[in-house]
Amino acid sequence: MKKWKVLTVITFLVVVAIIHFVVPAVLENSMNITTPHEKYAISEKARKLHQEIVVADLHTDSLLWKRDLTQWSNRGHVDVPRLQAGNVALQLFTAVTKSPAGQNYESNDGESDNITALAIAQLWPMRTWDSLAERALYQAEKLSRLADDVPEYISFVTNSTELTEVLNKRSAGKKITAAIYGIEGAHALEGELSNLDRLFTAGLRVVGLTHFFDNLLAGSLHGTSGAGLTDFGKRVVLRAMEKDMIIDVAHLSPRAVSEVLAMIDKPVVLSHGGMKGVCDTSRNLEDELMKSIVAKGGLIGIGFWDGAACDTSPIGVVKSIRYAIDMLGVDHVALGSDYDGSTEVQFDISELAVLTHTMIEQGFSEEEIRKVMGGNTIRFFLANLPK
């Protein structure tokens, strides 16, 4: 009997070890992919300019995965050493709390959830296993711990003064990145406005209202209803405005985007997406709606994956950027990679200089490059974060 018990315990420990150490790595390697490629040739002019400018990216889901972000990893797209290699001054980290099993851009319901299994497999705290709010709070804690572990490289920024301090440090030669926290889908509030207050206290500053399915706030671009904002969704938007939070309209239904724009004066961000005139997929909003977003001072993050850009090569991404500038104006276009968001890209965050190089090759002006690569994003957050 004792031998049987020992074998049972050993078997259990082996299974736990496999789930904890093997499964997350295998899963991420299959979902966050950088297409194998030769090292990109970067001109000396591009290399010099890229090191001089401020670089910013509006979307990464790196907090979702079990990976030491203080170390350069051979999987995924973003970690601290790669942020430094890409000369990134500001990175928006978003929390994913629920994702449907049939995740696609056409139609999803909210009946299933992939993140529950991922949270258990990665041995997240048990409080996160059945609570979306706790998953969002836990990912905020992960970002806070990252900033505590490497304060010389990461600063968890919650207001414009803190962002200014990071920029001043960078001007003095320090390689530090401002990290801003957002949520991808306010279903994380679990229908309770008080959870927005809890998350604000935890550092939340950018509120994405929906993700891949309709929720208690609004219809999703990929849901089943095409609905606009619910009464609860309107209450969340208004409370977010009271707290000087920023609304992210990525993944939101066209009707809901229009309703958000009609009810608030503060600019919104579309953190990651693409231009339908270049890449006609159901992931991208119509050009006219994009014009409405920027007409109220909004910022558009151009994505690097196929659903946003169609052509994911550096030239393809720059083509989307050129189209966006010509249609929306250079002051409203930014980078919105969707790194570590179950995407396949052709360059990770350490390789962002390839965009600077490609824009120079494609005849962009230095002013255009400076604004798109990060200047617009820095300006937007300095103006719209809490003071």
C-alpha positions as YAML, in Angstrom:
chain: A
units: angstrom
residues:
- id: 1
  name: MET
  ca: [0.00, 0.00, 0.00]
- id: 2
  name: LYS
  ca: [2.82, 2.42, 0.86]
- id: 3
  name: LYS
  ca: [4.52, 1.73, -2.48]
- id: 4
  name: TRP
  ca: [1.24, 2.44, -4.29]
- id: 5
  name: LYS
  ca: [0.88, 5.76, -2.47]
- id: 6
  name: VAL
  ca: [4.45, 6.78, -3.33]
- id: 7
  name: LEU
  ca: [3.90, 5.95, -7.00]
- id: 8
  name: THR
  ca: [0.65, 7.93, -6.98]
- id: 9
  name: VAL
  ca: [2.36, 10.97, -5.49]
- id: 10
  name: ILE
  ca: [5.25, 10.71, -7.98]
- id: 11
  name: THR
  ca: [2.84, 10.39, -10.90]
- id: 12
  name: PHE
  ca: [0.87, 13.39, -9.67]
- id: 13
  name: LEU
  ca: [4.02, 15.50, -9.32]
- id: 14
  name: VAL
  ca: [5.19, 14.51, -12.81]
- id: 15
  name: VAL
  ca: [1.83, 15.47, -14.31]
- id: 16
  name: VAL
  ca: [1.87, 18.82, -12.48]
- id: 17
  name: ALA
  ca: [5.44, 19.48, -13.65]
- id: 18
  name: ILE
  ca: [4.53, 18.71, -17.26]
- id: 19
  name: ILE
  ca: [1.47, 20.97, -17.11]
- id: 20
  name: HIS
  ca: [3.39, 23.78, -15.44]
- id: 21
  name: PHE
  ca: [6.71, 23.73, -17.30]
- id: 22
  name: VAL
  ca: [6.05, 22.04, -20.65]
- id: 23
  name: VAL
  ca: [2.48, 22.83, -21.73]
- id: 24
  name: PRO
  ca: [2.68, 26.67, -21.52]
- id: 25
  name: ALA
  ca: [5.89, 26.74, -23.56]
- id: 26
  name: VAL
  ca: [4.53, 24.37, -26.21]
- id: 27
  name: LEU
  ca: [1.28, 26.32, -26.38]
- id: 28
  name: GLU
  ca: [2.95, 29.71, -26.74]
- id: 29
  name: ASN
  ca: [5.42, 28.45, -29.33]
- id: 30
  name: SER
  ca: [2.44, 27.39, -31.43]
- id: 31
  name: MET
  ca: [0.60, 30.72, -31.06]
- id: 32
  name: ASN
  ca: [3.08, 33.62, -30.75]
- id: 33
  name: ILE
  ca: [5.22, 33.09, -33.83]
- id: 34
  name: THR
  ca: [7.94, 35.09, -35.51]
- id: 35
  name: THR
  ca: [8.34, 33.82, -39.06]
- id: 36
  name: PRO
  ca: [11.92, 32.55, -39.51]
- id: 37
  name: HIS
  ca: [13.95, 35.03, -41.54]
- id: 38
  name: GLU
  ca: [17.45, 36.21, -42.25]
- id: 39
  name: LYS
  ca: [18.68, 39.11, -40.15]
- id: 40
  name: TYR
  ca: [17.30, 42.34, -41.58]
- id: 41
  name: ALA
  ca: [19.81, 44.69, -43.18]
- id: 42
  name: ILE
  ca: [19.47, 48.10, -41.51]
- id: 43
  name: SER
  ca: [21.21, 51.09, -43.08]
- id: 44
  name: GLU
  ca: [23.46, 53.22, -40.90]
- id: 45
  name: LYS
  ca: [21.13, 56.18, -41.48]
- id: 46
  name: ALA
  ca: [18.14, 54.16, -40.26]
- id: 47
  name: ARG
  ca: [20.04, 52.73, -37.30]
- id: 48
  name: LYS
  ca: [21.13, 56.20, -36.17]
- id: 49
  name: LEU
  ca: [17.66, 57.70, -36.58]
- id: 50
  name: HIS
  ca: [16.00, 54.78, -34.78]
- id: 51
  name: GLN
  ca: [18.23, 55.31, -31.75]
- id: 52
  name: GLU
  ca: [17.44, 59.03, -31.69]
- id: 53
  name: ILE
  ca: [13.65, 58.86, -31.88]
- id: 54
  name: VAL
  ca: [11.10, 57.82, -29.26]
- id: 55
  name: VAL
  ca: [9.54, 54.46, -30.14]
- id: 56
  name: ALA
  ca: [6.17, 53.32, -28.78]
- id: 57
  name: ASP
  ca: [3.82, 50.40, -29.32]
- id: 58
  name: LEU
  ca: [0.14, 50.33, -28.42]
- id: 59
  name: HIS
  ca: [-0.53, 46.62, -27.85]
- id: 60
  name: THR
  ca: [1.10, 43.52, -26.46]
- id: 61
  name: ASP
  ca: [-0.47, 40.60, -24.55]
- id: 62
  name: SER
  ca: [2.81, 39.48, -22.95]
- id: 63
  name: LEU
  ca: [1.29, 39.41, -19.43]
- id: 64
  name: LEU
  ca: [-0.88, 36.47, -20.47]
- id: 65
  name: TRP
  ca: [1.99, 34.03, -20.81]
- id: 66
  name: LYS
  ca: [4.20, 32.13, -18.37]
- id: 67
  name: ARG
  ca: [7.54, 33.65, -19.30]
- id: 68
  name: ASP
  ca: [10.22, 35.55, -17.41]
- id: 69
  name: LEU
  ca: [9.94, 38.95, -19.08]
- id: 70
  name: THR
  ca: [13.23, 40.11, -17.53]
- id: 71
  name: GLN
  ca: [15.10, 37.65, -19.77]
- id: 72
  name: TRP
  ca: [15.57, 37.50, -23.55]
- id: 73
  name: SER
  ca: [13.39, 34.57, -24.60]
- id: 74
  name: ASN
  ca: [13.46, 32.36, -27.65]
- id: 75
  name: ARG
  ca: [9.67, 32.42, -27.77]
- id: 76
  name: GLY
  ca: [7.05, 35.12, -28.04]
- id: 77
  name: HIS
  ca: [7.63, 38.67, -29.25]
- id: 78
  name: VAL
  ca: [8.26, 40.92, -26.24]
- id: 79
  name: ASP
  ca: [10.45, 40.97, -23.13]
- id: 80
  name: VAL
  ca: [12.54, 43.61, -21.39]
- id: 81
  name: PRO
  ca: [15.83, 42.95, -23.23]
- id: 82
  name: ARG
  ca: [14.00, 43.01, -26.56]
- id: 83
  name: LEU
  ca: [12.24, 46.26, -25.61]
- id: 84
  name: GLN
  ca: [15.69, 47.73, -25.05]
- id: 85
  name: ALA
  ca: [17.00, 46.34, -28.33]
- id: 86
  name: GLY
  ca: [14.04, 47.95, -30.12]
- id: 87
  name: ASN
  ca: [14.65, 51.26, -28.31]
- id: 88
  name: VAL
  ca: [11.06, 51.25, -27.03]
- id: 89
  name: ALA
  ca: [10.19, 54.22, -24.82]
- id: 90
  name: LEU
  ca: [6.55, 53.28, -24.19]
- id: 91
  name: GLN
  ca: [4.75, 49.94, -24.29]
- id: 92
  name: LEU
  ca: [1.05, 49.39, -23.64]
- id: 93
  name: PHE
  ca: [0.55, 46.01, -21.94]
- id: 94
  name: THR
  ca: [-2.99, 44.64, -22.10]
- id: 95
  name: ALA
  ca: [-4.70, 41.89, -20.11]
- id: 96
  name: VAL
  ca: [-6.71, 39.21, -21.87]
- id: 97
  name: THR
  ca: [-9.23, 37.63, -19.49]
- id: 98
  name: LYS
  ca: [-11.50, 35.57, -21.75]
- id: 99
  name: SER
  ca: [-11.26, 34.20, -25.27]
- id: 100
  name: PRO
  ca: [-13.79, 31.97, -27.08]
- id: 101
  name: ALA
  ca: [-12.77, 28.53, -28.30]
- id: 102
  name: GLY
  ca: [-13.73, 29.27, -31.89]
- id: 103
  name: GLN
  ca: [-11.91, 32.60, -31.96]
- id: 104
  name: ASN
  ca: [-12.33, 34.13, -35.41]
- id: 105
  name: TYR
  ca: [-13.09, 37.50, -36.97]
- id: 106
  name: GLU
  ca: [-16.55, 36.65, -38.30]
- id: 107
  name: SER
  ca: [-18.77, 35.44, -35.46]
- id: 108
  name: ASN
  ca: [-18.23, 34.26, -31.89]
- id: 109
  name: ASP
  ca: [-20.40, 33.81, -28.84]
- id: 110
  name: GLY
  ca: [-19.20, 34.04, -25.27]
- id: 111
  name: GLU
  ca: [-20.16, 30.55, -24.16]
- id: 112
  name: SER
  ca: [-16.64, 29.09, -24.13]
- id: 113
  name: ASP
  ca: [-13.33, 30.32, -22.74]
- id: 114
  name: ASN
  ca: [-9.74, 29.32, -23.54]
- id: 115
  name: ILE
  ca: [-8.19, 31.44, -20.78]
- id: 116
  name: THR
  ca: [-9.55, 29.31, -17.93]
- id: 117
  name: ALA
  ca: [-7.49, 26.32, -19.06]
- id: 118
  name: LEU
  ca: [-4.46, 28.53, -19.66]
- id: 119
  name: ALA
  ca: [-4.71, 30.06, -16.17]
- id: 120
  name: ILE
  ca: [-4.87, 26.61, -14.59]
- id: 121
  name: ALA
  ca: [-2.06, 25.20, -16.72]
- id: 122
  name: GLN
  ca: [0.18, 28.13, -15.81]
- id: 123
  name: LEU
  ca: [-0.74, 27.73, -12.12]
- id: 124
  name: TRP
  ca: [-2.14, 31.21, -11.76]
- id: 125
  name: PRO
  ca: [-3.64, 31.83, -8.29]
- id: 126
  name: MET
  ca: [-6.88, 29.88, -7.78]
- id: 127
  name: ARG
  ca: [-8.79, 33.16, -7.40]
- id: 128
  name: THR
  ca: [-8.23, 33.71, -11.14]
- id: 129
  name: TRP
  ca: [-9.60, 30.36, -12.25]
- id: 130
  name: ASP
  ca: [-13.25, 31.42, -12.09]
- id: 131
  name: SER
  ca: [-13.05, 35.23, -12.01]
- id: 132
  name: LEU
  ca: [-12.33, 37.51, -14.95]
- id: 133
  name: ALA
  ca: [-11.83, 40.48, -12.62]
- id: 134
  name: GLU
  ca: [-9.19, 38.57, -10.67]
- id: 135
  name: ARG
  ca: [-7.43, 37.64, -13.92]
- id: 136
  name: ALA
  ca: [-7.21, 41.32, -14.83]
- id: 137
  name: LEU
  ca: [-5.98, 42.23, -11.35]
- id: 138
  name: TYR
  ca: [-3.42, 39.42, -11.43]
- id: 139
  name: GLN
  ca: [-1.98, 40.63, -14.73]
- id: 140
  name: ALA
  ca: [-1.74, 44.14, -13.28]
- id: 141
  name: GLU
  ca: [0.18, 42.58, -10.38]
- id: 142
  name: LYS
  ca: [2.51, 40.87, -12.86]
- id: 143
  name: LEU
  ca: [3.29, 44.18, -14.53]
- id: 144
  name: SER
  ca: [3.85, 45.83, -11.16]
- id: 145
  name: ARG
  ca: [6.24, 43.04, -10.11]
- id: 146
  name: LEU
  ca: [8.11, 43.37, -13.40]
- id: 147
  name: ALA
  ca: [8.64, 47.08, -12.72]
- id: 148
  name: ASP
  ca: [9.77, 46.25, -9.16]
- id: 149
  name: ASP
  ca: [12.20, 43.57, -10.42]
- id: 150
  name: VAL
  ca: [13.88, 45.80, -13.02]
- id: 151
  name: PRO
  ca: [13.10, 49.41, -12.03]
- id: 152
  name: GLU
  ca: [16.04, 50.65, -14.07]
- id: 153
  name: TYR
  ca: [14.38, 49.29, -17.24]
- id: 154
  name: ILE
  ca: [10.60, 49.33, -16.62]
- id: 155
  name: SER
  ca: [8.41, 52.00, -15.02]
- id: 156
  name: PHE
  ca: [4.71, 51.24, -14.44]
- id: 157
  name: VAL
  ca: [3.24, 54.58, -15.52]
- id: 158
  name: THR
  ca: [-0.21, 55.74, -14.36]
- id: 159
  name: ASN
  ca: [-0.18, 59.49, -15.03]
- id: 160
  name: SER
  ca: [1.38, 62.10, -17.28]
- id: 161
  name: THR
  ca: [3.89, 63.22, -14.65]
- id: 162
  name: GLU
  ca: [5.31, 59.70, -14.36]
- id: 163
  name: LEU
  ca: [5.53, 59.46, -18.15]
- id: 164
  name: THR
  ca: [7.40, 62.77, -18.27]
- id: 165
  name: GLU
  ca: [9.85, 61.42, -15.67]
- id: 166
  name: VAL
  ca: [10.56, 58.38, -17.85]
- id: 167
  name: LEU
  ca: [11.12, 60.57, -20.90]
- id: 168
  name: ASN
  ca: [13.51, 62.75, -18.91]
- id: 169
  name: LYS
  ca: [15.47, 59.68, -17.83]
- id: 170
  name: ARG
  ca: [15.68, 58.53, -21.43]
- id: 171
  name: SER
  ca: [16.92, 61.98, -22.47]
- id: 172
  name: ALA
  ca: [19.66, 61.51, -19.86]
- id: 173
  name: GLY
  ca: [20.71, 58.27, -21.57]
- id: 174
  name: LYS
  ca: [18.85, 55.67, -19.49]
- id: 175
  name: LYS
  ca: [17.25, 52.72, -21.32]
- id: 176
  name: ILE
  ca: [13.94, 52.70, -19.46]
- id: 177
  name: THR
  ca: [10.50, 51.88, -20.88]
- id: 178
  name: ALA
  ca: [7.21, 53.36, -19.68]
- id: 179
  name: ALA
  ca: [4.70, 50.52, -19.22]
- id: 180
  name: ILE
  ca: [1.00, 51.42, -19.37]
- id: 181
  name: TYR
  ca: [-1.69, 48.90, -18.39]
- id: 182
  name: GLY
  ca: [-4.91, 48.21, -20.29]
- id: 183
  name: ILE
  ca: [-7.59, 45.54, -20.53]
- id: 184
  name: GLU
  ca: [-8.76, 43.86, -23.72]
- id: 185
  name: GLY
  ca: [-12.46, 43.55, -23.05]
- id: 186
  name: ALA
  ca: [-14.29, 45.05, -20.08]
- id: 187
  name: HIS
  ca: [-16.13, 41.78, -19.45]
- id: 188
  name: ALA
  ca: [-13.32, 41.70, -16.86]
- id: 189
  name: LEU
  ca: [-15.56, 44.01, -14.79]
- id: 190
  name: GLU
  ca: [-18.03, 41.13, -14.39]
- id: 191
  name: GLY
  ca: [-20.92, 43.58, -14.62]
- id: 192
  name: GLU
  ca: [-19.78, 45.56, -11.57]
- id: 193
  name: LEU
  ca: [-18.81, 49.20, -11.92]
- id: 194
  name: SER
  ca: [-16.88, 48.90, -8.66]
- id: 195
  name: ASN
  ca: [-14.43, 46.58, -10.42]
- id: 196
  name: LEU
  ca: [-13.43, 49.47, -12.69]
- id: 197
  name: ASP
  ca: [-12.47, 51.38, -9.55]
- id: 198
  name: ARG
  ca: [-10.49, 48.37, -8.26]
- id: 199
  name: LEU
  ca: [-8.63, 48.08, -11.54]
- id: 200
  name: PHE
  ca: [-7.97, 51.82, -11.68]
- id: 201
  name: THR
  ca: [-6.35, 51.55, -8.26]
- id: 202
  name: ALA
  ca: [-4.27, 48.66, -9.61]
- id: 203
  name: GLY
  ca: [-3.01, 50.90, -12.44]
- id: 204
  name: LEU
  ca: [-5.52, 50.40, -15.26]
- id: 205
  name: ARG
  ca: [-5.58, 53.38, -17.62]
- id: 206
  name: VAL
  ca: [-6.75, 52.04, -21.02]
- id: 207
  name: VAL
  ca: [-10.15, 50.33, -21.20]
- id: 208
  name: GLY
  ca: [-10.96, 48.11, -24.18]
- id: 209
  name: LEU
  ca: [-14.73, 47.56, -24.08]
- id: 210
  name: THR
  ca: [-14.99, 44.28, -26.01]
- id: 211
  name: HIS
  ca: [-12.78, 41.53, -27.39]
- id: 212
  name: PHE
  ca: [-13.90, 38.61, -29.56]
- id: 213
  name: PHE
  ca: [-17.52, 38.33, -28.37]
- id: 214
  name: ASP
  ca: [-20.48, 40.48, -27.36]
- id: 215
  name: ASN
  ca: [-20.45, 41.21, -23.64]
- id: 216
  name: LEU
  ca: [-22.43, 43.13, -21.01]
- id: 217
  name: LEU
  ca: [-21.11, 46.45, -22.36]
- id: 218
  name: ALA
  ca: [-21.47, 46.31, -26.13]
- id: 219
  name: GLY
  ca: [-21.46, 44.36, -29.33]
- id: 220
  name: SER
  ca: [-18.12, 43.10, -30.63]
- id: 221
  name: LEU
  ca: [-16.79, 43.48, -34.16]
- id: 222
  name: HIS
  ca: [-16.59, 39.68, -34.07]
- id: 223
  name: GLY
  ca: [-19.76, 38.94, -32.10]
- id: 224
  name: THR
  ca: [-23.21, 37.83, -33.19]
- id: 225
  name: SER
  ca: [-25.37, 40.91, -32.64]
- id: 226
  name: GLY
  ca: [-23.67, 43.98, -34.12]
- id: 227
  name: ALA
  ca: [-25.16, 45.82, -31.16]
- id: 228
  name: GLY
  ca: [-24.13, 49.18, -29.80]
- id: 229
  name: LEU
  ca: [-23.48, 50.14, -26.18]
- id: 230
  name: THR
  ca: [-25.67, 48.75, -23.41]
- id: 231
  name: ASP
  ca: [-26.75, 50.89, -20.46]
- id: 232
  name: PHE
  ca: [-23.95, 49.29, -18.45]
- id: 233
  name: GLY
  ca: [-21.48, 50.01, -21.24]
- id: 234
  name: LYS
  ca: [-22.48, 53.68, -21.22]
- id: 235
  name: ARG
  ca: [-22.05, 53.83, -17.44]
- id: 236
  name: VAL
  ca: [-18.56, 52.31, -17.75]
- id: 237
  name: VAL
  ca: [-17.57, 54.83, -20.44]
- id: 238
  name: LEU
  ca: [-18.76, 57.73, -18.29]
- id: 239
  name: ARG
  ca: [-17.00, 56.43, -15.16]
- id: 240
  name: ALA
  ca: [-13.82, 55.93, -17.17]
- id: 241
  name: MET
  ca: [-14.06, 59.55, -18.35]
- id: 242
  name: GLU
  ca: [-14.51, 60.74, -14.76]
- id: 243
  name: LYS
  ca: [-11.21, 59.02, -13.91]
- id: 244
  name: ASP
  ca: [-9.37, 60.32, -17.01]
- id: 245
  name: MET
  ca: [-9.04, 56.80, -18.37]
- id: 246
  name: ILE
  ca: [-8.72, 56.17, -22.11]
- id: 247
  name: ILE
  ca: [-11.25, 54.17, -24.12]
- id: 248
  name: ASP
  ca: [-9.85, 51.65, -26.60]
- id: 249
  name: VAL
  ca: [-12.30, 50.92, -29.44]
- id: 250
  name: ALA
  ca: [-10.33, 48.01, -30.93]
- id: 251
  name: HIS
  ca: [-12.63, 44.96, -31.43]
- id: 252
  name: LEU
  ca: [-15.73, 47.12, -30.88]
- id: 253
  name: SER
  ca: [-18.70, 46.88, -33.27]
- id: 254
  name: PRO
  ca: [-19.07, 49.78, -35.73]
- id: 255
  name: ARG
  ca: [-22.32, 50.85, -34.08]
- id: 256
  name: ALA
  ca: [-20.70, 50.86, -30.64]
- id: 257
  name: VAL
  ca: [-17.70, 52.83, -31.92]
- id: 258
  name: SER
  ca: [-20.04, 55.51, -33.28]
- id: 259
  name: GLU
  ca: [-21.96, 55.63, -30.00]
- id: 260
  name: VAL
  ca: [-18.77, 56.04, -27.96]
- id: 261
  name: LEU
  ca: [-17.66, 58.89, -30.22]
- id: 262
  name: ALA
  ca: [-21.06, 60.56, -29.87]
- id: 263
  name: MET
  ca: [-21.14, 60.48, -26.07]
- id: 264
  name: ILE
  ca: [-17.63, 61.68, -25.13]
- id: 265
  name: ASP
  ca: [-15.35, 64.55, -26.08]
- id: 266
  name: LYS
  ca: [-12.07, 62.93, -25.05]
- id: 267
  name: PRO
  ca: [-10.08, 61.23, -27.85]
- id: 268
  name: VAL
  ca: [-10.13, 57.44, -28.05]
- id: 269
  name: VAL
  ca: [-7.47, 55.03, -29.18]
- id: 270
  name: LEU
  ca: [-7.81, 52.08, -31.55]
- id: 271
  name: SER
  ca: [-4.82, 50.25, -30.13]
- id: 272
  name: HIS
  ca: [-4.35, 47.61, -32.82]
- id: 273
  name: GLY
  ca: [-5.99, 47.20, -36.19]
- id: 274
  name: GLY
  ca: [-5.58, 47.94, -39.87]
- id: 275
  name: MET
  ca: [-6.88, 49.93, -42.79]
- id: 276
  name: LYS
  ca: [-9.65, 48.25, -44.76]
- id: 277
  name: GLY
  ca: [-8.62, 50.08, -47.92]
- id: 278
  name: VAL
  ca: [-5.33, 48.14, -47.82]
- id: 279
  name: CYS
  ca: [-6.39, 44.95, -46.06]
- id: 280
  name: ASP
  ca: [-10.06, 44.11, -46.63]
- id: 281
  name: THR
  ca: [-10.68, 41.71, -43.74]
- id: 282
  name: SER
  ca: [-13.50, 41.58, -41.21]
- id: 283
  name: ARG
  ca: [-10.94, 42.52, -38.54]
- id: 284
  name: ASN
  ca: [-10.64, 46.08, -39.89]
- id: 285
  name: LEU
  ca: [-13.18, 48.90, -39.62]
- id: 286
  name: GLU
  ca: [-14.37, 50.80, -42.68]
- id: 287
  name: ASP
  ca: [-12.21, 53.77, -43.65]
- id: 288
  name: GLU
  ca: [-15.02, 56.27, -43.00]
- id: 289
  name: LEU
  ca: [-15.35, 55.13, -39.39]
- id: 290
  name: MET
  ca: [-11.58, 55.43, -38.95]
- id: 291
  name: LYS
  ca: [-11.92, 59.03, -40.16]
- id: 292
  name: SER
  ca: [-14.58, 59.63, -37.51]
- id: 293
  name: ILE
  ca: [-12.21, 58.35, -34.81]
- id: 294
  name: VAL
  ca: [-9.42, 60.73, -35.80]
- id: 295
  name: ALA
  ca: [-11.83, 63.64, -36.33]
- id: 296
  name: LYS
  ca: [-12.20, 63.66, -32.55]
- id: 297
  name: GLY
  ca: [-8.44, 63.47, -31.97]
- id: 298
  name: GLY
  ca: [-8.15, 59.68, -31.88]
- id: 299
  name: LEU
  ca: [-5.06, 57.56, -32.45]
- id: 300
  name: ILE
  ca: [-4.89, 54.49, -34.72]
- id: 301
  name: GLY
  ca: [-2.38, 51.70, -34.01]
- id: 302
  name: ILE
  ca: [-1.41, 49.81, -37.19]
- id: 303
  name: GLY
  ca: [-1.00, 46.08, -36.58]
- id: 304
  name: PHE
  ca: [1.72, 43.77, -37.84]
- id: 305
  name: TRP
  ca: [-0.23, 40.51, -38.30]
- id: 306
  name: ASP
  ca: [-2.17, 39.19, -41.28]
- id: 307
  name: GLY
  ca: [-5.67, 40.13, -40.09]
- id: 308
  name: ALA
  ca: [-4.63, 43.78, -39.86]
- id: 309
  name: ALA
  ca: [-2.03, 44.25, -42.60]
- id: 310
  name: CYS
  ca: [-2.60, 41.25, -44.92]
- id: 311
  name: ASP
  ca: [1.05, 41.53, -46.02]
- id: 312
  name: THR
  ca: [3.06, 41.11, -42.79]
- id: 313
  name: SER
  ca: [6.45, 41.91, -44.27]
- id: 314
  name: PRO
  ca: [8.08, 45.21, -43.24]
- id: 315
  name: ILE
  ca: [7.13, 46.61, -46.66]
- id: 316
  name: GLY
  ca: [3.55, 45.41, -46.20]
- id: 317
  name: VAL
  ca: [3.18, 46.99, -42.75]
- id: 318
  name: VAL
  ca: [4.70, 50.24, -44.04]
- id: 319
  name: LYS
  ca: [2.21, 50.18, -46.91]
- id: 320
  name: SER
  ca: [-0.63, 50.19, -44.35]
- id: 321
  name: ILE
  ca: [1.07, 53.03, -42.47]
- id: 322
  name: ARG
  ca: [1.43, 55.07, -45.68]
- id: 323
  name: TYR
  ca: [-2.26, 54.56, -46.51]
- id: 324
  name: ALA
  ca: [-3.27, 55.57, -42.99]
- id: 325
  name: ILE
  ca: [-1.16, 58.73, -43.07]
- id: 326
  name: ASP
  ca: [-2.56, 59.76, -46.45]
- id: 327
  name: MET
  ca: [-6.16, 59.17, -45.32]
- id: 328
  name: LEU
  ca: [-6.12, 60.12, -41.64]
- id: 329
  name: GLY
  ca: [-3.21, 62.52, -41.29]
- id: 330
  name: VAL
  ca: [0.26, 61.88, -39.93]
- id: 331
  name: ASP
  ca: [-0.66, 63.02, -36.39]
- id: 332
  name: HIS
  ca: [-3.10, 60.14, -35.87]
- id: 333
  name: VAL
  ca: [-1.09, 57.06, -36.90]
- id: 334
  name: ALA
  ca: [0.95, 54.86, -34.57]
- id: 335
  name: LEU
  ca: [2.28, 51.33, -34.07]
- id: 336
  name: GLY
  ca: [-0.15, 48.71, -32.72]
- id: 337
  name: SER
  ca: [1.69, 45.44, -33.14]
- id: 338
  name: ASP
  ca: [-0.56, 42.95, -31.28]
- id: 339
  name: TYR
  ca: [2.63, 41.21, -30.18]
- id: 340
  name: ASP
  ca: [2.15, 38.07, -28.06]
- id: 341
  name: GLY
  ca: [-1.54, 38.15, -29.01]
- id: 342
  name: SER
  ca: [-1.62, 34.69, -30.65]
- id: 343
  name: THR
  ca: [-0.25, 36.29, -33.79]
- id: 344
  name: GLU
  ca: [2.41, 35.46, -36.37]
- id: 345
  name: VAL
  ca: [4.64, 38.37, -37.34]
- id: 346
  name: GLN
  ca: [7.79, 38.78, -39.43]
- id: 347
  name: PHE
  ca: [9.73, 40.85, -36.88]
- id: 348
  name: ASP
  ca: [9.57, 41.00, -33.09]
- id: 349
  name: ILE
  ca: [9.93, 44.10, -30.93]
- id: 350
  name: SER
  ca: [13.74, 43.92, -30.92]
- id: 351
  name: GLU
  ca: [13.65, 44.39, -34.70]
- id: 352
  name: LEU
  ca: [11.51, 47.55, -34.94]
- id: 353
  name: ALA
  ca: [14.37, 49.39, -36.62]
- id: 354
  name: VAL
  ca: [13.38, 47.51, -39.77]
- id: 355
  name: LEU
  ca: [10.29, 49.74, -39.96]
- id: 356
  name: THR
  ca: [12.42, 52.87, -39.66]
- id: 357
  name: HIS
  ca: [14.69, 51.50, -42.39]
- id: 358
  name: THR
  ca: [11.77, 50.58, -44.64]
- id: 359
  name: MET
  ca: [10.06, 53.94, -44.22]
- id: 360
  name: ILE
  ca: [13.27, 55.71, -45.22]
- id: 361
  name: GLU
  ca: [13.54, 53.41, -48.24]
- id: 362
  name: GLN
  ca: [9.90, 54.17, -49.13]
- id: 363
  name: GLY
  ca: [10.46, 57.94, -49.08]
- id: 364
  name: PHE
  ca: [8.89, 58.87, -45.74]
- id: 365
  name: SER
  ca: [10.01, 62.18, -44.30]
- id: 366
  name: GLU
  ca: [11.89, 62.21, -41.00]
- id: 367
  name: GLU
  ca: [8.93, 64.00, -39.40]
- id: 368
  name: GLU
  ca: [6.55, 61.25, -40.53]
- id: 369
  name: ILE
  ca: [8.87, 58.55, -39.17]
- id: 370
  name: ARG
  ca: [9.32, 60.28, -35.81]
- id: 371
  name: LYS
  ca: [5.57, 60.74, -35.35]
- id: 372
  name: VAL
  ca: [4.46, 57.27, -36.40]
- id: 373
  name: MET
  ca: [7.21, 55.35, -34.63]
- id: 374
  name: GLY
  ca: [6.33, 56.86, -31.27]
- id: 375
  name: GLY
  ca: [5.96, 60.62, -31.22]
- id: 376
  name: ASN
  ca: [2.19, 60.54, -31.72]
- id: 377
  name: THR
  ca: [1.71, 57.93, -29.00]
- id: 378
  name: ILE
  ca: [3.83, 59.84, -26.49]
- id: 379
  name: ARG
  ca: [1.93, 63.05, -27.23]
- id: 380
  name: PHE
  ca: [-1.42, 61.24, -26.91]
- id: 381
  name: PHE
  ca: [-0.65, 59.77, -23.50]
- id: 382
  name: LEU
  ca: [0.92, 62.95, -22.14]
- id: 383
  name: ALA
  ca: [-2.33, 64.73, -23.04]
- id: 384
  name: ASN
  ca: [-4.81, 62.07, -21.95]
- id: 385
  name: LEU
  ca: [-3.42, 60.23, -18.94]
- id: 386
  name: PRO
  ca: [-4.49, 61.54, -15.53]
- id: 387
  name: LYS
  ca: [-2.48, 64.59, -14.53]
...
